[in-house]
Amino acid sequence: MLNRQPMPSSAPQRPQSGAPSLMPMIVGAWVSQAICIAAELGLADLLAEGAGSSDELAGRTGTRAASLSRLLRLLAACGVVREIA
């Protein structure tokens, strides 16, 4: 009797659609852009000097507090900065 079960393939399986494989690349682009913006604004230096709230950081960088807060939340979610209550 012959074994009619398909042989397991050692070739990598292709995802059903392109979306799952693209998401890590898209998110990676967002994170690298956020890090670039933080560097351009000099956020690391300001945080090292003790600047605290996003309002204070926004005032010192000439940005909108709401926008800067979103940027900081993204950076915190990625482990680049740490949010302190």
Secondary structure, DSSP 8 states (H G I E B T S, - for coil): ----S-----S----SSSHHHHHHHHHHHHHHHHHHHHHHHTHHHHHHTT--SHHHHHHHHT--HHHHHHHHHHHHHTTSS----
